[in-house]
């Protein structure tokens, strides 16, 4: 499950439409693996996931893949994740929270317990980050800037934050709420130059539930809900007085980090949804899937990160890498009956980070769709979300 689904659920008193829109956030970009892995791309280690037992495959490989160099064609598409059988690999290159410590690259800093639960972390440069947290654990977010291990400014009522792929700029949404937690029909979108701290803001009235989907340079793609619950995707250039509505993707779940593609919900029913991949420039549809939801699109990758088309309950049952050309699954990992998929994020163009729980413990796994292999990026530790002591949180 995309971590923003959890975030949407924390806001009490919001309309069902607002929760649905907030749940569909994606397009979260991440840097390439840096010092944590010694530089270069991540190379998952051998034999880390197993073919799903419920669907036999005609693959010539055994249930335990022999090498990360094995071709995708010789691996089963559907695999079952078992955290207890994964070997330890490099730490995540994206920002993540380990206990109360935020880590990325060579940078780490410890958050005071008074900051409360952490919802998200967006890298804002080599040693800077924007931390979205909830001091009162009441569904209201606070965004705090950290630079060089020191705490800087804080902004209240922030509901969504995202940085550009190169981490030079960021955007976040400030959504005020009533005393009962209901979102008010107004919000502020803020663009930030991470090096100088320069900001531009956009005031919107008559809408609520803003979600930042992508940032590149001074361009921000975001969506918001009308009073009737209609979702609209907008393009805003920092400094402009008004955004431009993008009709090609009226109900976005993701926008690519290079602002070229969008995933748009084309239908919803009680048993799930259907999503189309759209070229924003031509407004043409590449494909439609009713099997998966599209959570993230990363520039330069051959796949989209997906989850189940129907989501309900605690965590997700699966996550998948979808071929950008066809929408078909390159690889799908199921948690089976033992593993709860809490959130996923693309670490780089070829790897997915997975926050997952199993038997009262939590870990961050790294999976490579091309080979089907997985490994641990952060070791299994005692604690889960159900017991309110999950040891990790994914950022980007």
C-alpha positions, 0 to 999 in steps of 0.5 A: 500500500502506498504510504499516503493511503495510511496518511489519508486515513489519519485525517478524521472527519474527511469526506469519503471522496477526500480519503479516496483521493488522498489514498491514490497519491504516488509519483514519489521520486527517489535518488539513485543508491549512493554511499549506502551501497558503495555507489552505482546501482543496487545489485540484489543478492541471490534467492530471496523470494519464492514462486507463489504456491497457488499458481504453478508456473512453466518456468524452468527455474526452481522455487529458489532463483539461483542468481540475480543475473537470471533473466526475467523470462526464466522467472515466474511472474508471481512470487511470494515474499518471505521476510524471514528468508531474505539475506541482508543487503545495502541500506536504503538510498532513499530517506527512511526512519529507523526508530526515531532516527532519519537516515539517508546517504551519510546523513542522519539525525534523531527526532525528539519523541515530542514530534510524534509519529512520522508520516513521510520524509522528503529529501531536500538536498545532500543533508536536508530533509522535510519531515512530515509528522503528527506531534499530537497524533490527531490526524493533523500534520506538521512539516519540519525542515532539518538541515545539517542535523539541526531543526529549522522551521515548522509549518502546521496543517501540512497534508502532502509533501514531495521533492523533485528527483534531483532534490533541488525543489519541493512542494507541499500542501497546507490543508486547514481543518475544522475543530472536528478534523473536517477539511475546510474548502481552502488550502495553500500550495507552497513551492520551495527552492531547497538551496535558498529556502525561497518560497512561492505560494498559491491560495485556492478556495472552494477546493480541498484534499490537495495532493502533490503528485510531481515536482520538477524545477518550478513546475508542480502537478497537484490534484484537489477535490471540489465540494462535490468530490470531483477530482482535478489535476492541475499544473502550476508554475511557481510564481503564477497566480493560477494553475492550469487544469489538465483534462487528460487525467481527471482523476490522477493516482500518479504523475511521472517525475518528468511530468510526461505520463499520468495514471488516471482512475477511469472507473470505480466500483465496490470491488475495485477500480480501473486505471489508464496510463496517459501521455500528458502531451497528447492526452492519448491513453497507452493502456488500461488495467483493472487488475492493479492500481498505479501508485508511482511513475518514475522517469527513466524506468521501464515499469510503473509501481502498482498495488491491488485495484481493490484496497481494504483493511490492514496493509496490501496483499501484493505489489507489482511492477507493470510494463509501461508499454502494456500495463501487464505485470512484469513481476508481482509479489504477494504477502500471502497469509503471513506478510502485510505490505504496508507501503512501497516506493521506487528506490531508483529506476530498477528497484522497489523498497517495501515496508512489510510486517511478518510475525510481529516484526517489520523490515524494509525489503528491496526487490528487483522486478527485472530478476525477481530477487529481493533482499533486506534493506533494513533488518527485521525488528520487533514491532508493527503498526498494529502494536503502534510501535513499528520500527521503520517508516519509508520516505523518499 
